[in-house]
Amino acid sequence: MNSHSTDDRTKNSADEAAVRALPQGMIEAWNRGSAEDFAAPFMERADFVAFEGTHLEGRPRIAQFHREVFDNAVKDAAPG
């Protein structure tokens, strides 16, 4: 007999879908140049290492850093 109920499988499927949606949402936020939406999935006290090695502490700092990236480094870059 299977020890997993239908409710457990449904919950697990919903959890898996939510986890899989995170990177896609971050990609979409990056393509829109939205630093706040890019940082939104992170915990308030998150640690993040940026693509070039900068260590960022906290969601507000992650958003600030990416706002600067979007306003300067990738300002005129067209999404994929």
ROKOLSE-66009 format. One record per residue: residue number from 0; x, y, z of N, C-alpha, C, O in turn; residue in three letters. Coordinates in steps of 0.2 Angstrom, whole numbers, plus 5000, padded with zeros to 4 digits. Example, Ala and Ser with C-alpha at 12.3 -4.5 7.8 and 13.67 -1.06 7.14 Angstrom:
# ROKOLSE-66009
(site 0,(5066,4972,5039),(5062,4978,5039),(5066,4984,5039),(5071,4983,5042),"ALA")
(site 1,(5064,4989,5035),(5068,4995,5036),(5064,5000,5039),(5067,5006,5040),"SER")
This chain:
# ROKOLSE-66009
(site 0,(5004,4994,5000),(5000,5000,5000),(5004,5006,5000),(5009,5007,5004),"MET")
(site 1,(5003,5011,4996),(5006,5017,4996),(5005,5022,5002),(4999,5023,5003),"ASN")
(site 2,(5010,5024,5005),(5009,5028,5011),(5008,5035,5010),(5006,5039,5014),"SER")
(site 3,(5008,5037,5003),(5007,5044,5002),(5000,5045,4999),(4997,5042,4995),"HIS")
(site 4,(4996,5050,5003),(4989,5051,5001),(4989,5056,4995),(4994,5059,4993),"SER")
(site 5,(4983,5056,4992),(4982,5061,4986),(4984,5068,4988),(4987,5072,4984),"THR")
(site 6,(4982,5070,4994),(4983,5076,4996),(4990,5078,4997),(4993,5083,4995),"ASP")
(site 7,(4994,5073,4999),(5002,5074,5000),(5005,5075,4993),(5009,5079,4992),"ASP")
(site 8,(5002,5071,4988),(5005,5071,4981),(5003,5078,4978),(5007,5081,4975),"ARG")
(site 9,(4997,5080,4979),(4995,5087,4977),(4999,5092,4980),(5001,5097,4976),"THR")
(site 10,(5000,5092,4986),(5004,5097,4990),(5011,5097,4987),(5014,5103,4986),"LYS")
(site 11,(5014,5091,4987),(5021,5091,4984),(5021,5094,4977),(5026,5097,4975),"ASN")
(site 12,(5016,5092,4973),(5016,5095,4966),(5016,5102,4966),(5019,5106,4962),"SER")
(site 13,(5012,5105,4970),(5011,5112,4971),(5017,5116,4973),(5020,5121,4971),"ALA")
(site 14,(5021,5112,4978),(5027,5115,4981),(5032,5115,4976),(5036,5119,4975),"ASP")
(site 15,(5033,5109,4972),(5038,5109,4967),(5036,5114,4961),(5041,5117,4959),"GLU")
(site 16,(5030,5115,4959),(5029,5120,4954),(5031,5127,4957),(5033,5131,4953),"ALA")
(site 17,(5030,5128,4963),(5032,5135,4966),(5039,5136,4966),(5042,5141,4964),"ALA")
(site 18,(5043,5131,4968),(5050,5131,4968),(5053,5132,4960),(5057,5136,4959),"VAL")
(site 19,(5050,5128,4956),(5052,5129,4949),(5050,5135,4946),(5054,5138,4941),"ARG")
(site 20,(5045,5139,4948),(5043,5145,4946),(5048,5151,4948),(5049,5156,4945),"ALA")
(site 21,(5052,5150,4954),(5056,5155,4956),(5062,5157,4951),(5062,5163,4950),"LEU")
(site 22,(5066,5153,4948),(5071,5155,4943),(5067,5159,4937),(5070,5164,4935),"PRO")
(site 23,(5062,5156,4935),(5058,5159,4929),(5056,5166,4931),(5057,5171,4927),"GLN")
(site 24,(5054,5167,4937),(5052,5174,4939),(5057,5179,4940),(5057,5185,4938),"GLY")
(site 25,(5063,5176,4942),(5069,5180,4942),(5072,5182,4936),(5074,5188,4934),"MET")
(site 26,(5071,5177,4931),(5073,5179,4924),(5069,5184,4921),(5071,5189,4918),"ILE")
(site 27,(5062,5184,4922),(5058,5189,4919),(5059,5196,4923),(5059,5201,4919),"GLU")
(site 28,(5060,5196,4929),(5062,5202,4933),(5068,5205,4930),(5069,5211,4929),"ALA")
(site 29,(5073,5201,4929),(5080,5203,4926),(5078,5206,4919),(5081,5212,4917),"TRP")
(site 30,(5074,5203,4915),(5073,5205,4908),(5069,5212,4908),(5070,5216,4904),"ASN")
(site 31,(5065,5213,4913),(5061,5219,4914),(5066,5225,4917),(5064,5231,4917),"ARG")
(site 32,(5071,5223,4920),(5075,5227,4924),(5072,5229,4931),(5073,5235,4933),"GLY")
(site 33,(5069,5225,4934),(5066,5226,4940),(5070,5223,4946),(5069,5217,4947),"SER")
(site 34,(5074,5227,4949),(5078,5225,4955),(5074,5223,4960),(5075,5218,4964),"ALA")
(site 35,(5068,5226,4962),(5064,5224,4968),(5061,5217,4966),(5061,5213,4971),"GLU")
(site 36,(5058,5216,4960),(5055,5209,4959),(5061,5204,4958),(5060,5198,4960),"ASP")
(site 37,(5067,5206,4956),(5072,5201,4956),(5074,5199,4963),(5075,5193,4964),"PHE")
(site 38,(5074,5203,4968),(5076,5202,4975),(5070,5199,4979),(5072,5196,4984),"ALA")
(site 39,(5064,5200,4976),(5058,5198,4980),(5059,5190,4983),(5056,5189,4989),"ALA")
(site 40,(5061,5185,4979),(5061,5179,4982),(5066,5177,4988),(5065,5172,4991),"PRO")
(site 41,(5070,5182,4989),(5075,5181,4994),(5073,5183,5001),(5068,5188,5002),"PHE")
(site 42,(5075,5179,5006),(5073,5181,5013),(5076,5188,5015),(5081,5190,5012),"MET")
(site 43,(5073,5191,5020),(5075,5198,5022),(5082,5198,5024),(5085,5203,5022),"GLU")
(site 44,(5085,5193,5027),(5092,5193,5029),(5096,5188,5025),(5101,5185,5027),"ARG")
(site 45,(5094,5188,5018),(5098,5183,5014),(5105,5185,5013),(5107,5191,5013),"ALA")
(site 46,(5109,5180,5011),(5116,5181,5009),(5116,5180,5001),(5114,5174,4999),"ASP")
(site 47,(5119,5184,4997),(5119,5183,4990),(5126,5185,4988),(5129,5190,4990),"PHE")
(site 48,(5129,5181,4983),(5135,5182,4980),(5133,5184,4973),(5131,5180,4969),"VAL")
(site 49,(5135,5190,4971),(5133,5192,4964),(5138,5189,4959),(5143,5186,4960),"ALA")
(site 50,(5136,5190,4952),(5139,5187,4947),(5147,5188,4947),(5151,5184,4944),"PHE")
(site 51,(5149,5194,4949),(5156,5196,4949),(5159,5196,4956),(5165,5198,4957),"GLU")
(site 52,(5156,5192,4961),(5159,5191,4967),(5157,5195,4973),(5159,5194,4978),"GLY")
(site 53,(5153,5200,4972),(5151,5205,4977),(5147,5201,4982),(5142,5198,4980),"THR")
(site 54,(5148,5201,4989),(5144,5198,4994),(5139,5203,4996),(5141,5208,4999),"HIS")
(site 55,(5132,5201,4995),(5127,5206,4997),(5123,5203,5003),(5122,5197,5003),"LEU")
(site 56,(5122,5207,5008),(5118,5204,5014),(5111,5208,5014),(5111,5214,5015),"GLU")
(site 57,(5106,5204,5014),(5099,5206,5015),(5096,5208,5008),(5099,5210,5003),"GLY")
(site 58,(5089,5207,5008),(5085,5208,5002),(5086,5215,5000),(5087,5217,4994),"ARG")
(site 59,(5086,5220,5004),(5086,5227,5002),(5093,5229,4998),(5093,5232,4993),"PRO")
(site 60,(5098,5226,5001),(5105,5227,4998),(5105,5223,4991),(5108,5226,4986),"ARG")
(site 61,(5102,5217,4990),(5102,5214,4984),(5098,5218,4979),(5100,5218,4973),"ILE")
(site 62,(5092,5221,4981),(5089,5225,4976),(5093,5231,4974),(5093,5233,4969),"ALA")
(site 63,(5096,5234,4979),(5100,5240,4978),(5105,5239,4973),(5106,5243,4968),"GLN")
(site 64,(5109,5233,4974),(5114,5232,4969),(5112,5231,4962),(5115,5233,4957),"PHE")
(site 65,(5106,5227,4962),(5104,5225,4955),(5100,5232,4952),(5100,5232,4946),"HIS")
(site 66,(5098,5236,4956),(5095,5242,4953),(5101,5246,4950),(5100,5249,4944),"ARG")
(site 67,(5107,5246,4953),(5113,5249,4950),(5115,5246,4944),(5117,5249,4939),"GLU")
(site 68,(5115,5239,4944),(5117,5235,4938),(5112,5237,4932),(5114,5238,4927),"VAL")
(site 69,(5105,5237,4933),(5100,5238,4928),(5101,5246,4926),(5100,5247,4920),"PHE")
(site 70,(5103,5250,4930),(5103,5257,4928),(5109,5259,4925),(5110,5264,4921),"ASP")
(site 71,(5114,5255,4925),(5121,5256,4922),(5124,5251,4918),(5124,5251,4912),"ASN")
(site 72,(5126,5245,4921),(5129,5240,4917),(5125,5237,4911),(5128,5235,4906),"ALA")
(site 73,(5119,5236,4912),(5115,5232,4907),(5109,5236,4905),(5104,5234,4902),"VAL")
(site 74,(5110,5243,4906),(5105,5248,4904),(5102,5247,4897),(5096,5247,4896),"LYS")
(site 75,(5107,5246,4892),(5105,5246,4885),(5105,5239,4882),(5104,5238,4876),"ASP")
(site 76,(5105,5234,4886),(5105,5227,4884),(5098,5225,4883),(5094,5225,4887),"ALA")
(site 77,(5097,5222,4877),(5091,5219,4876),(5090,5212,4878),(5095,5208,4878),"ALA")
(site 78,(5084,5210,4881),(5084,5203,4884),(5084,5198,4878),(5082,5199,4872),"PRO")
(site 79,(5087,5192,4880),(5088,5187,4876),(5084,5186,4869),(5085,5182,4866),"GLY")
